[in-house]
Amino acid sequence: MVTERGLQVLRAIVQDYVDTNEPVGSKSIVERHQFGVSAATIRNDMALLEDEELIAAPHTSSGRVPTDKGYRVFVDHLAELRPLSTAQRSAISSFLSDPADLDDLLARTVRVLTQLTGQVALVQYPSFERANVTHVELVALGTNRVLVVIVTDTGRVSQRIASLGTDLDEADLGVLRARLSTLITGRPVREGSERIASLVRPADAAAAPLDTALHTVAQAVAEELEDFRQNRLVMAGTANLARREHDFRGSIYPLLEAIEEQVTLLRLVGEMVADEQGLAASIGRENEPFGLAEASILTSEYDSAVGSARVGVLGPTRMDYPSNLAAARAVARYLSRLLEEDEKRR
């Protein structure tokens, strides 16, 4: 059974190890922290922490370092989120102000978060499958090409170029526009995706040019609506992993692969359980089922018109949890506020 002082010793070990990247001994704890007891007493506390598998000795006769279990106890019970400085909050505000659209806003979000934390930053797109399609537009782009534009009531705007293989005049485009609008305008993305599927079929070689063009445009619309329904991540700061490679016992390749593929990270983020503040942490071996046993992920929920999603950081288990959680929370709150203001303007 770990005593209250023992837990405070664990806090000191985590903080000192994160700061110095050196195993922490009882003497340094006595010197750096005001426990008011001898080094021998601290050694006894450390022995109990080791029995509970909260700390471990990386080498014989060395100091101790936190285990993944120790980091978990620290995050759940001992970590005190550090308020961001005025300069940091000002940086978030100025960096995220006046974005061109949602894509631009989320790209800025991960850039500012990686600058604040020195970790890989990630933000999850909100799912737009419950958003309603408000407008479908077709814009001629010269010979045989058309720009397909889809707008939802959440402000999401999607554009895709389709090559038609035939020349169409403005009247023909009006017919295509009307057919598509009848199917999907005013309907949720999920329903629109299902309805447009009736037009997405192998093109008949004998079909009229207008029917062939309708099939091609419907295919482009279907792909865009499917993108609206997919979970996606925006990420920044991957180079930080290379700078922190010494913090990983093995290869950083699994992390780089997860960043590139995204599917693993989306599954992991989707299974993380947030606390009452919307914060969640998945630490070290807790990520073993996803092949990321040497990494930690910290996230904070943000709100959008179509539901909540997550923003956070990915890095080695030796990270500044209080500061990184505070940064993720601050960015998430600012992101929620911007999206709420944008919704009110519409």
C-alpha positions in Angstrom: 0.0 0.0 0.0 1.5 3.3 -1.1 1.3 6.1 1.4 0.3 9.7 0.6 4.0 10.7 0.9 4.9 7.9 -1.4 2.5 9.3 -4.0 4.1 12.7 -3.7 7.5 11.0 -4.1 6.1 9.5 -7.3 5.0 13.0 -8.4 8.6 14.2 -7.8 10.1 11.3 -9.7 7.9 11.9 -12.7 8.5 15.6 -12.8 12.3 15.3 -12.4 12.6 12.5 -14.9 10.6 14.5 -17.5 12.8 17.6 -16.8 16.2 15.9 -16.8 15.8 12.6 -18.7 17.9 11.0 -16.0 17.0 8.3 -13.5 16.0 10.0 -10.2 17.6 9.0 -6.9 16.6 9.6 -3.3 19.4 12.2 -2.7 18.2 14.4 -5.6 14.6 14.2 -4.4 15.7 15.4 -0.9 17.7 18.2 -2.5 15.1 19.4 -5.1 11.9 18.9 -3.1 10.8 19.9 0.4 9.7 16.6 2.0 11.4 17.3 5.4 12.6 13.7 5.8 15.9 12.0 5.2 17.1 10.3 2.0 16.8 6.9 3.8 13.1 7.6 4.4 12.7 8.5 0.7 14.4 5.3 -0.3 11.9 3.3 1.7 9.0 5.2 -0.1 10.7 4.4 -3.4 11.0 0.8 -2.5 7.2 0.6 -1.9 6.6 2.4 -5.2 8.8 -0.2 -6.9 6.9 -3.0 -5.3 3.7 -1.5 -6.7 5.4 -1.4 -10.2 5.0 2.4 -10.4 8.8 3.0 -10.8 11.7 0.9 -12.0 15.4 0.9 -12.1 16.7 1.0 -15.7 20.2 -0.1 -14.5 21.6 -1.8 -11.4 22.4 0.8 -8.7 20.8 3.6 -10.7 18.0 5.9 -9.8 14.4 5.2 -10.7 12.2 6.1 -13.6 8.4 6.0 -13.9 6.7 3.0 -15.4 3.7 3.3 -17.7 1.6 2.4 -14.6 3.3 5.1 -12.7 2.6 7.7 -15.4 -1.1 6.5 -15.3 -1.3 7.1 -11.6 0.4 10.5 -12.0 -2.1 11.6 -14.8 -5.1 10.3 -12.9 -4.4 11.5 -9.4 -1.3 13.7 -9.1 -1.0 15.9 -12.2 -2.0 19.5 -11.8 -2.7 21.1 -15.2 -0.5 24.2 -15.6 -2.4 27.3 -16.8 -1.1 28.6 -20.1 0.8 31.8 -20.0 -0.7 35.0 -21.4 1.7 34.8 -24.3 0.6 31.2 -25.1 -3.1 32.1 -25.0 -2.4 35.1 -27.2 -0.5 32.9 -29.7 -3.5 30.6 -29.9 -5.9 33.4 -30.4 -3.9 35.2 -33.1 -2.9 32.0 -34.9 -6.5 30.7 -35.2 -8.2 34.0 -36.0 -10.0 34.6 -39.3 -9.5 31.2 -40.9 -10.6 30.8 -44.6 -12.7 27.7 -43.9 -12.8 24.6 -41.6 -9.9 22.9 -43.4 -7.7 26.0 -42.8 -8.9 26.3 -39.2 -7.9 22.7 -38.4 -4.6 23.0 -40.2 -3.8 26.0 -38.1 -5.0 24.2 -35.0 -2.4 21.4 -35.3 0.4 23.9 -36.2 -0.1 26.0 -33.1 -0.5 22.9 -30.8 2.7 21.3 -32.0 4.5 24.7 -31.4 3.1 24.8 -27.9 4.0 21.2 -26.9 6.9 20.1 -29.1 4.9 16.9 -29.8 3.0 15.6 -32.8 -0.3 17.4 -32.9 -3.6 15.9 -34.2 -7.1 17.1 -34.7 -10.1 14.9 -35.6 -12.5 16.2 -38.2 -16.1 16.2 -36.9 -18.3 13.7 -38.7 -20.6 15.5 -41.1 -22.9 12.6 -41.9 -25.7 14.3 -39.9 -25.2 17.6 -41.6 -27.8 18.7 -44.2 -26.8 19.4 -47.9 -28.0 22.9 -48.6 -26.7 23.5 -52.1 -25.3 21.7 -55.1 -23.6 23.7 -57.9 -22.0 22.7 -61.2 -19.6 25.2 -62.8 -18.3 24.6 -66.3 -14.5 24.7 -66.6 -14.1 24.7 -70.3 -14.3 21.7 -72.5 -15.5 18.5 -71.0 -14.9 19.5 -67.4 -17.1 20.7 -64.5 -16.5 21.8 -61.0 -18.9 20.1 -58.5 -19.5 22.1 -55.4 -21.5 20.8 -52.4 -22.4 23.0 -49.4 -23.8 21.8 -46.0 -25.6 23.7 -43.3 -22.5 23.5 -41.1 -20.5 25.6 -43.5 -18.6 22.7 -45.0 -17.8 23.3 -48.7 -16.5 20.6 -50.9 -15.2 20.9 -54.4 -14.2 18.3 -57.0 -13.5 18.4 -60.7 -15.2 15.9 -62.9 -14.2 15.1 -66.5 -17.4 14.5 -68.5 -16.1 13.1 -71.8 -18.6 15.2 -73.7 -19.5 18.9 -74.3 -22.5 20.2 -72.3 -24.0 23.7 -72.6 -25.5 25.7 -69.7 -28.9 24.2 -70.3 -27.5 20.7 -69.9 -25.8 21.6 -66.7 -29.0 23.0 -65.4 -30.7 19.6 -66.0 -27.9 17.8 -64.2 -28.0 20.3 -61.4 -31.8 19.9 -61.0 -31.5 16.1 -60.9 -28.8 16.1 -58.3 -30.6 18.8 -56.2 -33.8 16.8 -56.1 -32.0 13.8 -54.7 -29.8 15.4 -52.0 -30.6 19.0 -51.2 -32.2 19.5 -47.8 -31.3 16.0 -46.8 -28.7 14.7 -44.3 -25.4 13.6 -45.9 -26.0 10.0 -44.9 -29.4 9.9 -46.7 -28.0 11.9 -49.7 -25.2 9.4 -50.0 -27.7 6.5 -50.1 -30.0 8.3 -52.6 -27.3 9.3 -55.0 -26.2 5.7 -55.2 -29.1 5.1 -57.6 -27.3 7.1 -60.2 -23.9 5.6 -59.6 -23.8 2.6 -61.9 -21.6 1.4 -64.8 -22.1 3.7 -67.7 -24.0 2.2 -70.7 -22.0 2.6 -73.9 -25.2 3.3 -75.7 -26.4 5.9 -73.2 -27.1 9.4 -74.3 -24.3 11.9 -73.6 -26.4 13.6 -70.9 -27.0 10.4 -69.1 -23.3 9.5 -69.2 -22.4 13.0 -67.9 -25.0 12.5 -65.1 -23.4 9.2 -64.1 -19.9 10.9 -64.0 -21.1 13.8 -61.9 -23.1 11.6 -59.6 -20.0 9.5 -59.0 -18.1 12.7 -58.0 -20.9 13.7 -55.7 -21.0 10.3 -54.1 -17.3 10.3 -53.4 -17.5 13.8 -51.8 -20.5 12.7 -49.6 -18.6 9.6 -48.5 -15.6 11.8 -47.6 -18.1 13.9 -45.4 -18.9 10.7 -43.5 -15.4 9.5 -43.0 -13.4 10.2 -39.8 -10.2 12.0 -40.7 -7.2 13.4 -38.8 -5.1 16.5 -39.6 -1.6 16.2 -38.1 1.5 18.3 -37.8 4.9 18.0 -36.1 6.0 14.5 -37.2 9.6 15.7 -37.3 9.4 16.0 -33.5 9.4 12.2 -33.2 12.8 12.1 -34.9 14.1 14.7 -32.4 12.8 12.6 -29.5 13.9 9.2 -30.9 16.1 8.7 -27.9 13.0 8.5 -25.7 11.9 5.3 -27.5 13.4 2.0 -26.6 12.6 0.5 -29.9 11.9 1.8 -33.4 9.7 4.8 -34.1 8.6 3.2 -37.3 5.3 1.9 -35.9 4.4 5.5 -34.9 5.4 6.9 -38.3 3.3 4.2 -40.0 0.3 5.0 -37.8 0.6 8.7 -38.6 0.8 7.9 -42.3 -2.1 5.4 -42.4 -4.3 7.2 -39.7 -6.7 4.2 -39.4 -4.9 2.9 -36.3 -4.9 6.3 -34.6 -8.5 6.9 -35.5 -9.5 3.6 -33.8 -7.3 4.4 -30.8 -8.7 8.0 -30.4 -12.2 6.6 -30.8 -11.8 4.2 -27.9 -10.3 6.7 -25.4 -12.6 7.5 -22.5 -12.8 11.2 -21.6 -13.2 12.5 -18.1 -15.7 15.2 -17.0 -13.5 17.9 -18.5 -13.3 16.2 -21.9 -9.7 15.1 -21.3 -8.4 11.7 -22.1 -5.0 10.0 -22.0 -3.8 6.6 -23.3 -0.3 5.8 -22.0 2.4 3.4 -23.2 1.4 -0.3 -22.9 -2.3 0.7 -22.9 -1.7 1.3 -26.6 -0.1 -2.1 -27.2 -3.2 -3.5 -29.0 -2.6 -0.8 -31.6 1.1 -1.4 -31.9 2.0 1.8 -30.1 3.2 0.6 -26.8 5.9 3.2 -26.5 3.7 6.2 -27.1 1.2 8.3 -25.2 -1.7 10.2 -26.7 -3.5 13.0 -24.9 -6.7 14.5 -26.2 -9.3 17.1 -25.4 -12.8 17.2 -26.8 -14.1 20.2 -28.8 -17.6 20.9 -29.9 -19.0 21.6 -33.4 -22.4 21.9 -34.9 -22.4 18.2 -35.8 -21.1 16.9 -32.6 -17.8 16.6 -30.6 -14.4 15.6 -31.9 -10.9 15.5 -30.4 -7.7 17.5 -30.6 -4.5 16.4 -28.9 -0.9 15.3 -29.0 1.1 12.1 -29.6 4.6 11.5 -28.3 6.8 9.3 -26.1 5.7 8.3 -22.7 8.3 10.7 -21.2 6.4 13.9 -21.8 5.1 16.9 -19.8 1.6 15.6 -19.2 0.3 18.6 -17.2 1.5 21.1 -19.8 0.4 19.1 -22.8 -3.0 18.4 -21.4 -3.5 22.1 -20.6 -2.4 23.1 -24.1 -4.8 20.6 -25.7 -7.7 21.8 -23.5 -7.0 25.4 -24.2 -6.8 24.9 -28.0 -10.0 22.7 -27.9 -11.9 25.4 -26.0 -10.8 28.1 -28.4 -11.7 25.9 -31.4 -15.2 25.2 -29.9 -15.7 29.0 -29.4 -14.7 29.8 -33.0 -17.0 27.1 -34.4 -19.9 28.3 -32.3 -19.4 31.9 -33.4 -19.3 30.7 -37.0 -22.5 28.8 -36.6 -24.3 31.8 -35.1 -23.2 34.0 -38.0 -24.8 31.5 -40.4 
